[in-house]
Amino acid sequence: MCQYSCASSVSPPPAIPGALTDYHLVHLGQFALKGAALTIIEATAVQDHGRISPHDAGLWMDEQIPGMRVVADFVHSQGGAVGIQLAHSGRKGSTVPPWIANRYLSDRAMKVPGSVRADKSVGGWPESVVGPSGGPEYAWDLQGGEGGCWSPREMTTEDVEECVRDWAKSAGRAVRAGMDMIEIHAAHGYLLNQFLSPITNKRNDKYGGSWENRVRILIEIIGAVRETIPQEMPLFLRVSGTEWLEGSDVEREAGGSWSTDDSIRLAKMLPSLGVDLLDVSSGGNHPSQKIEMHSGYQIGVASQIRKAIRAEGVNLLIGAVGLITDADQARGVLEDAGYQEKSVTGDVEKEALAAKEMVQKNDQSNGPKADVILVARQFMREPEWVLKVAWKLGIEVAWPSQFGRAKFLT
């Protein structure tokens, strides 16, 4: 998850904008130390104006490689793998970190949480906030650039082509920094998600209009990255499986939205493009989204995609998110699935059994809902989550030698 803890362009020397710091070494290193098999570095911008905030991580220049290398070396020293999520904020860019925004809004008795625009005085880039389509009507918060988000400028065809090249260059830097895998971020309303959706993409060139044109930039980026990185390096893609706008006025006015059916159609293409895993999240592209909140609501989207592609023999791994965030969600997934392997007592055990249920066959689900579970918030709450879950499931895992005297009691 984004930490908004890098130097910005207005930080005093010798700070390097977008470079990881000692904070990131400690933050990410704790997960590897305590058993995470794969630690993925937060959304990392491929262009300086592709950050969400001036304090985001970046990999748009070589000077940012050493900070990444320090993190990679430590994770490897603990026996773990390390990856990176390459991203571009698009029209969601140039906002201040969320805790600064919330304090600003709270002090003015305004709605919290919310976004606050970052201007040049704090390292922002108002004139360089971009999207597939531009103008006040495309500001993410629908406030015409006068609210918490800037009005984006429509990218030229040359801008798009440069973005594709920069994605590949960042991927090359990631390889040099010691990454073991790369994920392309095309979810949550950031730039690539904006291109995919007919709601936010109203272009008339080869990157807009038809479904094939709207996915073109993503396909070009996948190809450019795949060509840059080693053949054996895993390539992940994160998408919003649905915008949660089906049947809405917004969808009707736009003539469509990005739906689960669109994600299934895209998923079927990915193995031939060199993508190994589709990481399925949802939403984030429009404030009018209507999410039917229930336990494991995103898991259902991932499961639907997996079932559809398996039925056609498509060999693509599916990753699920949004499950292990709190006890109530985990409990709901267990109840929906009818999991009865053992009595469930305590939050950690509920989470452990829910995770196990997700990737194993049982009589109720007729198969796994996903091949991999990706966890974020729960690791931030409990860096030792792997050790706790293994303990609850009765699985023997390696503890750090230094922690041997602190193992959980049976």
Sine and cosine of phi, psi and omega as CSV:
sin_phi,cos_phi,sin_psi,cos_psi,sin_omega,cos_omega
0.00,0.00,0.52,-0.85,-0.01,-1.00
-0.86,0.50,0.69,-0.72,0.02,-1.00
-0.95,-0.32,-0.25,0.97,0.04,-1.00
0.77,0.64,0.73,0.69,-0.15,-0.99
-0.76,-0.65,0.39,0.92,0.10,-0.99
-0.99,-0.11,0.26,-0.97,0.11,-0.99
-0.92,0.39,0.44,-0.90,0.07,-1.00
-0.96,-0.28,0.01,-1.00,-0.02,-1.00
-0.93,0.36,-0.26,0.97,0.03,-1.00
-0.97,-0.26,0.12,0.99,0.09,-1.00
-0.95,0.32,0.57,-0.82,-0.03,-1.00
-0.94,0.35,0.53,-0.85,0.07,-1.00
-0.87,0.50,0.44,-0.90,0.11,0.99
-1.00,-0.04,0.33,0.94,-0.02,-1.00
-0.85,0.53,0.65,-0.76,0.01,-1.00
-0.96,-0.29,0.88,-0.47,0.00,-1.00
-0.82,0.57,0.74,-0.68,0.09,-1.00
0.99,0.16,-0.11,0.99,-0.04,-1.00
-0.99,0.14,0.62,-0.79,0.07,-1.00
-0.93,0.38,0.46,-0.89,-0.10,-0.99
-0.81,-0.58,-0.09,-1.00,0.07,-1.00
-0.85,0.52,-0.55,0.84,0.04,-1.00
-0.84,0.54,-0.72,0.70,-0.04,-1.00
-0.93,0.38,-0.56,0.83,0.06,-1.00
-0.87,0.49,-0.71,0.70,0.00,-1.00
-0.94,0.35,-0.72,0.70,-0.04,-1.00
-0.87,0.49,-0.78,0.62,-0.05,-1.00
-0.98,0.19,-0.56,0.83,-0.04,-1.00
-0.90,0.44,-0.52,0.86,-0.03,-1.00
-0.90,0.44,-0.52,0.86,0.00,-1.00
-0.94,0.34,-0.68,0.73,0.04,-1.00
-0.91,0.41,-0.65,0.76,0.01,-1.00
-0.85,0.53,-0.58,0.82,-0.11,-0.99
-0.96,-0.27,0.42,0.91,0.28,-0.96
0.96,-0.28,0.01,1.00,0.02,-1.00
-0.91,0.41,0.76,-0.65,-0.02,-1.00
-0.94,0.33,-0.62,0.79,-0.01,-1.00
-0.69,-0.72,0.83,-0.55,0.07,-1.00
-0.95,-0.31,0.85,-0.53,-0.04,-1.00
-0.96,-0.28,0.84,-0.54,0.04,-1.00
-0.92,0.39,0.62,-0.79,-0.07,-1.00
-0.78,0.62,0.23,-0.97,0.05,-1.00
-0.76,0.65,0.86,-0.51,-0.14,-0.99
-0.86,-0.51,0.84,-0.54,-0.16,-0.99
-0.95,0.31,0.67,-0.74,0.03,-1.00
-1.00,0.01,-0.21,0.98,0.09,-1.00
-0.67,-0.74,0.45,-0.89,-0.04,-1.00
-0.88,0.47,-0.56,0.83,0.03,-1.00
-1.00,0.01,0.24,0.97,0.07,-1.00
-0.99,-0.16,0.13,0.99,0.04,-1.00
-0.99,0.15,0.40,-0.91,0.13,-0.99
-0.98,0.22,-0.73,0.69,0.03,-1.00
-0.81,-0.59,0.28,-0.96,0.05,-1.00
-0.89,0.46,-0.23,0.97,-0.07,-1.00
-0.96,-0.27,0.29,0.96,0.03,-1.00
-0.97,0.22,0.35,-0.94,0.12,-0.99
-0.95,0.30,0.49,-0.87,0.01,-1.00
-0.57,-0.82,0.35,-0.94,0.07,-1.00
-0.59,-0.81,0.71,0.70,-0.02,-1.00
-0.99,-0.10,-0.03,1.00,0.05,-1.00
-0.54,-0.84,0.40,-0.92,-0.09,-1.00
-0.89,0.46,-0.48,0.88,-0.04,-1.00
-0.89,0.45,-0.27,0.96,-0.01,-1.00
-1.00,0.03,-0.14,0.99,-0.05,-1.00
-0.92,0.40,-0.73,0.69,-0.08,-1.00
-0.82,0.57,-0.65,0.76,0.03,-1.00
-0.88,0.48,-0.63,0.78,0.06,-1.00
-0.91,0.42,-0.67,0.75,-0.05,-1.00
-0.88,0.47,-0.62,0.78,0.02,-1.00
-0.87,0.49,-0.71,0.70,0.02,-1.00
-0.90,0.44,-0.72,0.70,-0.02,-1.00
-0.87,0.50,-0.69,0.73,-0.03,-1.00
-0.89,0.47,-0.65,0.76,-0.01,-1.00
-0.93,0.37,-0.71,0.70,0.00,-1.00
-0.85,0.53,-0.69,0.72,0.02,-1.00
-0.89,0.45,-0.57,0.82,-0.01,-1.00
-0.91,0.41,-0.36,0.93,0.02,-1.00
-0.99,-0.10,0.10,1.00,0.02,-1.00
1.00,0.09,0.18,0.98,-0.02,-1.00
-0.98,-0.19,0.18,-0.98,0.11,-0.99
-0.96,-0.26,0.44,-0.90,-0.03,-1.00
-0.74,-0.68,0.66,-0.75,0.03,-1.00
-0.73,-0.68,0.00,-1.00,-0.02,-1.00
-0.61,-0.79,0.57,-0.82,0.06,-1.00
-0.97,-0.25,0.91,-0.41,0.01,-1.00
-1.00,-0.04,0.71,-0.71,-0.20,-0.98
-0.53,-0.85,0.23,-0.97,0.15,-0.99
-0.58,-0.82,0.78,-0.62,-0.11,-0.99
-0.95,0.31,-0.47,0.88,-0.08,-1.00
0.88,0.48,-0.73,-0.69,-0.09,-1.00
-0.95,0.32,-0.14,0.99,0.04,-1.00
-1.00,0.01,0.16,0.99,-0.09,-1.00
-0.99,0.10,0.20,-0.98,0.07,-1.00
0.87,0.49,0.78,0.63,0.15,-0.99
-0.87,-0.50,0.37,-0.93,-0.02,-1.00
-0.99,0.16,0.34,-0.94,0.06,-1.00
-0.81,0.59,0.51,-0.86,-0.15,-0.99
-0.87,0.49,-0.58,0.82,-0.02,-1.00
-0.95,0.32,-0.50,0.87,0.09,-1.00
-0.94,0.33,-0.68,0.74,0.03,-1.00
-0.88,0.48,-0.71,0.71,-0.05,-1.00
-0.91,0.41,-0.61,0.79,0.04,-1.00
-0.91,0.41,-0.67,0.74,0.02,-1.00
-0.88,0.48,-0.73,0.69,-0.03,-1.00
-0.93,0.36,-0.64,0.77,0.00,-1.00
-0.90,0.44,-0.66,0.75,0.00,-1.00
-0.89,0.46,-0.40,0.92,-0.02,-1.00
-0.96,-0.28,0.26,0.96,0.03,-1.00
0.82,0.57,0.61,0.79,0.02,-1.00
-0.97,-0.24,0.20,-0.98,-0.07,-1.00
-0.89,0.45,0.77,-0.64,0.04,-1.00
-0.84,-0.54,0.68,-0.73,0.00,1.00
-0.99,0.16,0.27,-0.96,0.02,-1.00
-0.17,-0.99,0.07,-1.00,-0.01,-1.00
-0.99,-0.17,0.45,-0.89,0.10,-0.99
-0.71,-0.70,0.76,-0.65,-0.04,-1.00
-0.91,0.41,0.63,-0.77,0.10,-1.00
-0.99,-0.17,0.88,-0.47,0.02,-1.00
-1.00,-0.05,-0.06,-1.00,-0.08,-1.00
-0.89,0.45,-0.47,0.89,-0.05,-1.00
-0.90,0.43,-0.39,0.92,0.02,-1.00
-0.91,-0.41,0.31,0.95,0.06,-1.00
1.00,-0.05,0.22,0.98,0.01,-1.00
-0.98,0.21,0.05,-1.00,-0.08,-1.00
-0.61,-0.79,0.91,0.42,-0.09,-1.00
-0.80,0.60,-0.66,0.75,-0.07,-1.00
-0.97,0.23,-0.21,0.98,-0.07,-1.00
-0.93,-0.37,0.20,0.98,0.14,-0.99
-0.96,0.29,0.83,-0.56,-0.14,-0.99
-0.79,-0.61,0.27,-0.96,0.07,-1.00
-0.34,-0.94,0.10,-1.00,0.05,-1.00
-0.89,0.45,-0.54,0.84,0.09,-1.00
-0.78,-0.62,0.45,-0.89,-0.11,-0.99
-0.75,-0.66,0.22,-0.98,0.01,-1.00
0.87,-0.49,0.25,-0.97,-0.05,-1.00
-0.82,0.57,-0.55,0.84,-0.04,-1.00
-0.93,0.36,-0.20,0.98,-0.02,-1.00
-0.97,-0.24,0.11,0.99,0.14,-0.99
-0.87,0.50,0.70,-0.71,-0.18,-0.98
-0.85,0.52,-0.62,0.78,-0.07,-1.00
-1.00,0.06,0.13,0.99,0.06,-1.00
0.89,0.46,0.45,0.89,0.01,-1.00
-0.92,-0.38,0.38,0.92,0.15,-0.99
0.90,0.43,0.41,0.91,-0.01,-1.00
0.99,0.13,0.07,1.00,-0.01,-1.00
-0.96,-0.27,-0.01,1.00,0.00,-1.00
-0.98,-0.18,-0.81,-0.59,-0.05,-1.00
-1.00,-0.06,-0.10,0.99,-0.03,-1.00
-0.78,-0.63,0.50,-0.87,0.00,-1.00
-0.99,0.17,0.39,-0.92,0.16,-0.99
-0.97,0.23,0.79,-0.62,-0.03,-1.00
-0.98,0.18,0.43,-0.90,0.17,-0.99
-1.00,-0.08,0.68,-0.73,0.02,-1.00
-0.94,0.35,0.77,-0.64,0.01,-1.00
-0.94,0.35,0.67,-0.74,0.13,-0.99
-0.97,0.24,0.22,-0.98,0.07,-1.00
-0.85,0.52,-0.63,0.78,0.03,-1.00
-0.90,0.43,-0.61,0.79,0.06,-1.00
-0.86,0.50,-0.70,0.72,-0.02,-1.00
-0.89,0.46,-0.71,0.70,-0.01,-1.00
-0.90,0.44,-0.61,0.79,0.05,-1.00
-0.91,0.41,-0.62,0.79,0.01,-1.00
-0.88,0.47,-0.67,0.74,0.05,-1.00
-0.86,0.51,-0.72,0.69,0.00,-1.00
-0.89,0.45,-0.64,0.77,-0.03,-1.00
-0.93,0.36,-0.52,0.86,0.07,-1.00
-0.89,0.46,-0.69,0.72,0.01,-1.00
-0.90,0.43,-0.66,0.76,0.02,-1.00
-0.89,0.45,-0.66,0.75,0.02,-1.00
-0.91,0.42,-0.61,0.79,0.05,-1.00
-0.88,0.47,-0.66,0.75,0.05,-1.00
-0.88,0.47,-0.65,0.76,0.04,-1.00
-0.91,0.41,-0.60,0.80,0.02,-1.00
-0.88,0.47,-0.65,0.76,0.05,-1.00
-0.88,0.47,-0.71,0.71,0.00,-1.00
-0.91,0.41,-0.44,0.90,0.01,-1.00
-0.99,0.13,-0.06,1.00,0.07,-1.00
0.99,-0.10,0.27,0.96,0.02,-1.00
-0.93,0.37,0.54,-0.84,0.02,-1.00
-0.99,-0.16,-0.31,0.95,0.05,-1.00
-0.42,-0.91,0.30,-0.95,0.02,-1.00
-0.74,-0.67,0.66,-0.75,0.12,-0.99
-0.88,-0.48,0.75,-0.67,0.11,-0.99
-1.00,-0.02,0.82,-0.57,-0.06,-1.00
-1.00,-0.03,0.94,-0.34,0.03,-1.00
-0.81,-0.59,0.56,0.83,-0.07,-1.00
-0.83,-0.56,0.00,-1.00,0.23,-0.97
0.87,0.49,0.43,0.90,0.09,-1.00
0.98,0.19,0.21,0.98,0.07,-1.00
-0.99,0.12,-0.05,-1.00,-0.28,-0.96
-0.77,0.63,-0.78,0.63,-0.08,-1.00
-0.92,0.38,-0.58,0.81,0.10,-0.99
-0.88,0.48,-0.61,0.79,0.03,-1.00
-0.89,0.45,-0.61,0.80,0.04,-1.00
-0.93,0.36,-0.61,0.79,-0.06,-1.00
-0.92,0.39,-0.55,0.83,-0.14,-0.99
-1.00,0.05,0.73,-0.68,0.09,-1.00
-0.93,0.36,-0.20,0.98,0.03,-1.00
-0.97,0.23,-0.58,0.81,-0.05,-1.00
-0.94,-0.34,-0.08,1.00,0.01,-1.00
-0.89,-0.45,0.97,-0.24,0.01,-1.00
-0.89,-0.45,0.46,0.89,-0.04,-1.00
-0.94,0.35,0.37,-0.93,0.03,-1.00
-0.91,-0.41,0.09,1.00,0.00,-1.00
-0.99,-0.15,-0.30,-0.96,-0.07,-1.00
-0.94,0.34,-0.11,0.99,0.01,-1.00
-0.96,-0.26,0.23,0.97,0.01,-1.00
-0.54,-0.84,0.18,-0.98,0.03,-1.00
0.99,-0.13,-0.98,-0.21,-0.06,-1.00
-0.93,0.36,0.28,-0.96,0.05,-1.00
-0.85,0.53,-0.70,0.72,-0.01,-1.00
-0.88,0.48,-0.62,0.79,0.02,-1.00
-0.95,0.31,-0.61,0.79,-0.04,-1.00
-0.94,0.35,-0.47,0.88,0.03,-1.00
-1.00,-0.01,-0.04,1.00,-0.10,-0.99
-0.86,0.51,-0.72,0.70,-0.03,-1.00
-0.88,0.47,-0.63,0.77,0.01,-1.00
-0.90,0.43,-0.70,0.71,0.00,-1.00
-0.89,0.45,-0.64,0.77,0.02,-1.00
-0.91,0.41,-0.63,0.77,0.02,-1.00
-0.92,0.39,-0.70,0.72,0.04,-1.00
-0.84,0.54,-0.71,0.70,0.00,-1.00
-0.89,0.45,-0.67,0.74,-0.02,-1.00
-0.92,0.39,-0.64,0.77,0.01,-1.00
-0.94,0.35,-0.71,0.70,-0.02,-1.00
-0.87,0.50,-0.59,0.81,0.01,-1.00
-0.94,0.33,-0.43,0.90,-0.08,-1.00
-1.00,0.07,-0.61,0.79,-0.12,-0.99
-1.00,0.00,0.30,-0.95,0.03,-1.00
-0.85,0.53,0.54,-0.84,-0.05,-1.00
-0.85,0.52,-0.56,0.83,-0.07,-1.00
-1.00,0.08,-0.10,1.00,-0.03,-1.00
-0.97,0.24,0.80,-0.60,0.03,-1.00
-0.89,0.45,0.64,-0.77,0.05,-1.00
-0.85,-0.52,0.86,-0.50,0.04,-1.00
-0.97,-0.24,0.40,-0.92,0.12,-0.99
-0.73,-0.68,0.79,-0.61,0.09,-1.00
-0.98,-0.22,0.76,-0.65,0.06,-1.00
-0.76,-0.65,0.35,-0.94,0.26,-0.96
-1.00,0.05,0.93,-0.36,-0.08,-1.00
-0.87,0.50,-0.45,0.89,0.09,-1.00
-0.46,-0.89,0.44,-0.90,0.08,-1.00
-1.00,0.04,-0.12,0.99,-0.09,-1.00
0.86,0.51,0.65,0.76,0.02,-1.00
-0.85,-0.53,0.16,0.99,-0.02,-1.00
-0.85,0.52,0.78,-0.62,0.03,-1.00
0.98,0.18,0.06,1.00,-0.04,-1.00
-1.00,0.08,0.29,-0.96,0.08,-1.00
-0.88,0.47,-0.60,0.80,0.01,-1.00
-0.87,0.50,-0.70,0.71,0.01,-1.00
-0.91,0.42,-0.68,0.73,-0.01,-1.00
-0.89,0.46,-0.67,0.74,-0.01,-1.00
-0.92,0.39,-0.54,0.84,-0.03,-1.00
-1.00,0.06,-0.21,0.98,-0.04,-1.00
0.98,0.18,0.35,0.94,0.02,-1.00
0.54,-0.84,0.11,-0.99,0.09,-1.00
-0.54,-0.84,0.02,-1.00,0.08,-1.00
-1.00,0.01,0.90,-0.43,-0.12,-0.99
-0.91,-0.41,0.06,-1.00,0.06,-1.00
-0.87,0.49,-0.60,0.80,0.05,-1.00
-0.87,0.49,-0.63,0.78,0.05,-1.00
-0.91,0.42,-0.63,0.77,0.01,-1.00
-0.92,0.40,-0.60,0.80,0.06,-1.00
-0.90,0.43,-0.70,0.72,0.02,-1.00
-0.86,0.51,-0.69,0.72,0.04,-1.00
-0.91,0.41,-0.69,0.72,-0.06,-1.00
-0.84,0.54,-0.61,0.79,-0.02,-1.00
-0.90,0.44,-0.40,0.92,-0.02,-1.00
-1.00,0.07,-0.37,0.93,-0.25,-0.97
-0.91,0.41,-0.67,0.75,-0.01,-1.00
-0.84,0.54,-0.63,0.78,-0.01,-1.00
-0.94,0.35,-0.32,0.95,0.03,-1.00
-1.00,-0.01,-0.15,0.99,0.03,-1.00
0.99,-0.16,0.25,0.97,0.05,-1.00
-1.00,0.01,0.71,-0.70,-0.06,-1.00
-0.99,-0.13,-0.51,0.86,-0.06,-1.00
-0.57,-0.82,0.69,-0.72,0.10,-1.00
-0.97,-0.24,0.88,-0.47,-0.03,-1.00
-1.00,-0.09,0.94,-0.33,-0.18,-0.98
-0.99,-0.17,0.92,-0.40,0.15,-0.99
-0.90,-0.44,-0.44,-0.90,0.04,-1.00
-0.25,-0.97,0.34,-0.94,0.15,-0.99
0.94,0.34,-0.12,-0.99,0.11,-0.99
0.99,-0.13,-0.09,1.00,-0.08,-1.00
-1.00,-0.08,-0.23,0.97,-0.03,-1.00
-0.45,-0.89,0.71,-0.70,-0.04,-1.00
-0.92,0.40,-0.22,0.98,0.00,-1.00
-1.00,0.03,0.11,0.99,-0.01,-1.00
-0.84,0.54,0.58,-0.81,0.03,-1.00
-0.86,-0.51,0.99,-0.14,-0.04,-1.00
-1.00,-0.03,0.81,-0.58,0.07,-1.00
-0.98,0.19,1.00,0.00,-0.12,-0.99
-0.94,0.33,0.87,-0.49,0.15,-0.99
-0.39,-0.92,0.26,-0.97,-0.07,-1.00
-0.85,0.52,0.81,-0.59,0.05,-1.00
0.95,0.32,0.45,0.89,-0.06,-1.00
-0.86,0.51,-0.54,0.84,0.02,-1.00
-0.98,0.19,-0.44,0.90,0.01,-1.00
-0.89,0.46,-0.59,0.81,0.01,-1.00
-0.89,0.46,-0.60,0.80,0.02,-1.00
-0.91,0.41,-0.74,0.68,0.02,-1.00
-0.87,0.49,-0.68,0.73,-0.02,-1.00
-0.90,0.45,-0.65,0.76,0.01,-1.00
-0.89,0.46,-0.68,0.73,0.02,-1.00
-0.91,0.42,-0.71,0.70,-0.02,-1.00
-0.88,0.48,-0.71,0.71,-0.01,-1.00
-0.88,0.47,-0.66,0.75,-0.04,-1.00
-0.92,0.40,-0.68,0.73,-0.04,-1.00
-0.97,0.24,-0.53,0.85,0.06,-1.00
-0.90,0.43,-0.58,0.81,0.00,-1.00
-0.88,0.47,-0.42,0.91,0.01,-1.00
-0.97,-0.25,0.19,0.98,0.07,-1.00
0.96,0.29,0.38,0.93,0.00,-1.00
-0.98,0.19,0.81,-0.59,-0.06,-1.00
-1.00,-0.07,1.00,0.10,-0.01,-1.00
-0.63,-0.78,0.79,-0.61,0.07,-1.00
-0.96,0.29,0.55,-0.84,0.02,-1.00
-0.87,-0.49,0.79,-0.61,0.07,-1.00
-0.97,-0.24,0.61,-0.79,0.00,-1.00
-0.89,-0.45,0.56,-0.83,0.02,-1.00
-0.74,-0.68,0.14,-0.99,0.10,-1.00
0.98,0.17,0.30,0.95,0.01,-1.00
-0.98,-0.20,-0.87,0.49,-0.11,-0.99
-1.00,0.02,0.97,0.26,0.05,-1.00
-0.87,-0.50,-0.56,0.83,0.09,-1.00
-0.40,-0.92,0.23,-0.97,-0.12,-0.99
-0.90,0.44,-0.60,0.80,-0.04,-1.00
-0.89,0.45,-0.67,0.74,0.04,-1.00
-0.89,0.46,-0.72,0.69,-0.02,-1.00
-0.87,0.49,-0.69,0.73,0.00,-1.00
-0.87,0.49,-0.67,0.75,-0.01,-1.00
-0.88,0.47,-0.67,0.74,0.01,-1.00
-0.90,0.45,-0.65,0.76,0.01,-1.00
-0.89,0.46,-0.70,0.71,-0.03,-1.00
-0.92,0.39,-0.65,0.76,0.01,-1.00
-0.88,0.47,-0.61,0.79,-0.06,-1.00
-0.99,0.10,-0.18,0.98,-0.01,-1.00
0.93,0.37,0.51,0.86,-0.07,-1.00
-0.94,0.34,0.85,-0.52,-0.09,-1.00
-0.80,-0.60,0.41,0.91,-0.09,-1.00
-0.88,0.47,-0.64,0.77,-0.01,-1.00
-0.37,-0.93,0.28,-0.96,0.04,-1.00
-0.91,0.41,0.54,-0.84,-0.06,-1.00
-0.94,-0.35,0.88,-0.47,0.01,-1.00
-0.69,-0.72,0.87,-0.49,0.03,-1.00
0.99,-0.10,0.57,-0.82,-0.09,-1.00
-0.87,0.50,-0.69,0.72,-0.06,-1.00
-0.89,0.46,-0.65,0.76,-0.01,-1.00
-0.92,0.39,-0.63,0.78,0.05,-1.00
-0.87,0.50,-0.70,0.71,0.00,-1.00
-0.91,0.41,-0.65,0.76,-0.01,-1.00
-0.89,0.46,-0.74,0.67,-0.02,-1.00
-0.93,0.36,-0.57,0.82,0.05,-1.00
-0.90,0.44,-0.68,0.74,0.04,-1.00
-0.88,0.47,-0.69,0.72,0.02,-1.00
-0.88,0.47,-0.68,0.74,0.00,-1.00
-0.87,0.50,-0.60,0.80,-0.07,-1.00
-0.87,0.49,-0.58,0.82,-0.15,-0.99
-0.92,-0.39,0.21,0.98,0.04,-1.00
-0.82,-0.58,0.47,-0.88,0.03,-1.00
-0.96,0.26,0.63,-0.78,0.15,-0.99
-0.55,-0.83,0.21,-0.98,-0.14,-0.99
-0.89,0.45,-0.52,0.85,-0.07,-1.00
-0.98,0.20,-0.62,0.78,-0.11,-0.99
-1.00,-0.04,-0.26,0.97,-0.04,-1.00
0.86,0.52,0.42,0.91,0.04,-1.00
0.56,-0.83,0.25,-0.97,0.01,-1.00
-0.89,0.45,0.47,-0.88,0.10,-1.00
-1.00,0.05,-0.35,0.94,0.00,-1.00
-0.38,-0.92,0.26,-0.97,0.04,-1.00
-0.99,-0.13,-0.43,0.90,-0.05,-1.00
-0.61,-0.80,0.60,-0.80,0.13,-0.99
-0.94,-0.34,0.77,-0.64,0.05,-1.00
-0.94,-0.33,0.80,-0.60,-0.13,-0.99
-0.87,-0.50,0.68,-0.73,0.02,-1.00
-0.82,-0.57,-0.95,0.31,-0.13,-0.99
-0.85,0.52,-0.62,0.78,-0.05,-1.00
-0.91,0.42,-0.56,0.83,0.07,-1.00
-0.92,0.39,-0.55,0.84,0.03,-1.00
-0.94,0.35,-0.56,0.83,0.07,-1.00
-0.96,0.29,-0.66,0.75,-0.09,-1.00
-0.70,-0.71,1.00,0.02,0.02,-1.00
-0.84,0.54,-0.41,0.91,0.00,-1.00
-1.00,-0.02,0.35,0.94,-0.09,-1.00
-0.82,0.57,-0.65,0.76,0.02,-1.00
-0.86,0.51,-0.71,0.70,-0.03,-1.00
-0.91,0.42,-0.62,0.79,0.00,-1.00
-0.93,0.36,-0.70,0.71,-0.02,-1.00
-0.90,0.43,-0.68,0.73,0.03,-1.00
-0.87,0.50,-0.67,0.74,0.03,-1.00
-0.87,0.50,-0.72,0.70,-0.03,-1.00
-0.92,0.39,-0.53,0.85,-0.01,-1.00
-1.00,0.02,-0.05,1.00,0.00,-1.00
0.95,0.31,0.48,0.88,-0.01,-1.00
-0.98,-0.20,0.74,-0.67,0.00,-1.00
-0.99,0.13,0.86,-0.51,0.07,-1.00
-0.79,-0.62,0.37,-0.93,-0.02,-1.00
-0.97,0.25,0.77,-0.64,0.12,-0.99
-0.99,-0.13,0.45,-0.89,0.14,-0.99
-0.84,0.54,0.69,-0.73,-0.03,-1.00
-0.81,0.59,-0.62,0.79,-0.05,-1.00
-0.93,0.38,-0.30,0.95,-0.07,-1.00
-0.98,-0.22,0.10,0.99,-0.12,-0.99
-0.83,0.56,-0.55,0.83,-0.02,-1.00
-0.98,0.19,-0.06,1.00,-0.05,-1.00
-0.94,-0.35,0.24,0.97,-0.01,-1.00
-0.87,0.49,0.47,-0.88,0.03,-1.00
-0.91,0.42,0.60,-0.80,-0.01,-1.00
-0.99,0.12,0.64,-0.77,0.01,-1.00
-1.00,0.07,0.00,0.00,0.00,0.00
